[in-house]
Amino acid sequence: MSYVTEQILESLRDARVSKGFSQRELSARSGVPQSHISKIESGGVDLRVSSLIALARALDLELFVATKKSVPAIKSIIRSSQGISDKGEALSPAYQLEEDDDD
C-alpha cells in the first residue's frame, strides 16, 4: 500500500472517529456496507473512487484534484486554518478580544 493511500485511509478513519460515528453508523449514512468500511480502514481492499466520494460526503469532507505545484500552498493553508505553523508549531492568534471586566 502506498504512503498516499495510507494517508487517505487514516484521514477517513480519523474523521469517522472525530465525528463519533461507528462503522455501522457511517455505513448507514454513506450507503457503503459496514464490512467494506472495515476492510477499507484496515487496508484489506482497494478503495474505489465511488466509495471514497460516498464516505467523504457522509463525513462532511471535500475531495478535490490539485496540481502538484499547488500542494505545498494548499497544505500551508490547511495547517494555518488548524492553528499550526509550517514548522509544526502552534500559532498564536493575530489578535485577541479583551475580556470584559464587569467586576
C-alpha positions as CSV (number, residue, x, y, z in Angstrom):
1,M,0.0,0.0,0.0
2,S,1.4,3.4,-0.9
3,Y,2.0,6.2,1.6
4,V,-0.6,8.4,0.0
5,T,-3.2,5.6,0.2
6,E,-2.3,5.1,3.9
7,Q,-2.8,8.8,4.5
8,I,-6.2,8.8,2.9
9,L,-7.3,5.7,4.9
10,E,-6.0,7.3,8.1
11,S,-7.8,10.6,7.3
12,L,-11.1,8.7,6.7
13,R,-10.8,6.7,9.9
14,D,-9.8,9.9,11.9
15,A,-12.7,11.8,10.5
16,R,-15.1,9.0,11.4
17,V,-13.8,8.7,15.0
18,S,-13.8,12.5,15.5
19,K,-17.5,12.7,14.3
20,G,-18.2,9.9,16.8
21,F,-19.5,7.6,14.1
22,S,-19.2,3.8,14.4
23,Q,-18.5,1.9,11.2
24,R,-22.2,0.8,11.2
25,E,-23.4,4.4,11.5
26,L,-21.1,5.6,8.7
27,S,-22.4,2.7,6.6
28,A,-26.0,3.9,7.2
29,R,-25.1,7.5,6.3
30,S,-22.9,6.6,3.2
31,G,-24.5,3.6,1.8
32,V,-21.2,1.7,1.9
33,P,-21.5,-1.7,3.6
34,Q,-20.0,-1.8,7.1
35,S,-17.9,-4.8,6.2
36,H,-16.5,-2.9,3.3
37,I,-15.7,0.1,5.5
38,S,-13.9,-2.3,7.9
39,K,-11.8,-3.7,5.0
40,I,-11.1,-0.2,3.6
41,E,-9.9,1.1,7.0
42,S,-7.7,-1.9,7.5
43,G,-6.3,-1.7,4.0
44,G,-7.7,-5.0,3.1
45,V,-9.3,-3.8,-0.2
46,D,-8.5,-1.1,-2.7
47,L,-10.6,2.0,-2.1
48,R,-12.8,2.7,-5.1
49,V,-13.4,6.3,-6.1
50,S,-17.2,5.8,-5.7
51,S,-16.7,4.6,-2.1
52,L,-14.3,7.4,-1.3
53,I,-16.8,10.0,-2.5
54,A,-19.7,8.4,-0.5
55,L,-17.6,8.2,2.6
56,A,-16.2,11.7,2.3
57,R,-19.7,13.2,1.8
58,A,-21.0,11.3,4.9
59,L,-18.1,12.6,6.9
60,D,-18.5,16.2,5.6
61,L,-15.2,16.2,3.8
62,E,-14.4,17.7,0.5
63,L,-12.4,16.0,-2.3
64,F,-10.5,17.9,-5.0
65,V,-7.8,17.4,-7.6
66,A,-4.9,19.8,-7.4
67,T,-1.7,20.2,-9.4
68,K,1.4,19.0,-7.6
69,K,2.8,22.5,-7.8
70,S,-0.1,23.9,-5.7
71,V,0.1,21.2,-3.0
72,P,2.6,23.0,-0.7
73,A,0.4,26.1,-0.7
74,I,-2.8,24.1,0.0
75,K,-1.1,22.2,2.9
76,S,0.1,25.5,4.3
77,I,-3.4,27.0,4.2
78,I,-4.8,23.9,5.8
79,R,-2.2,24.0,8.6
80,S,-2.8,27.7,9.3
81,S,-6.5,27.1,9.5
82,Q,-5.8,24.5,12.1
83,G,-3.6,26.8,14.1
84,I,-0.3,25.1,13.1
85,S,2.7,26.8,11.5
86,D,4.7,25.4,8.6
87,K,7.2,24.2,11.1
88,G,4.6,22.3,13.1
89,E,4.4,24.8,15.9
90,A,1.1,26.2,17.4
91,L,0.2,29.6,16.0
92,S,-1.0,32.3,18.3
93,P,-3.9,34.4,17.0
94,A,-3.1,37.6,15.2
95,Y,-5.4,39.4,17.6
96,Q,-7.4,38.5,20.7
97,L,-10.5,40.1,22.1
98,E,-10.1,41.5,25.6
99,E,-12.2,40.0,28.2
100,D,-14.9,42.2,29.8
101,D,-14.1,43.2,33.3
102,D,-17.6,43.5,34.8
103,D,-16.4,43.3,38.5
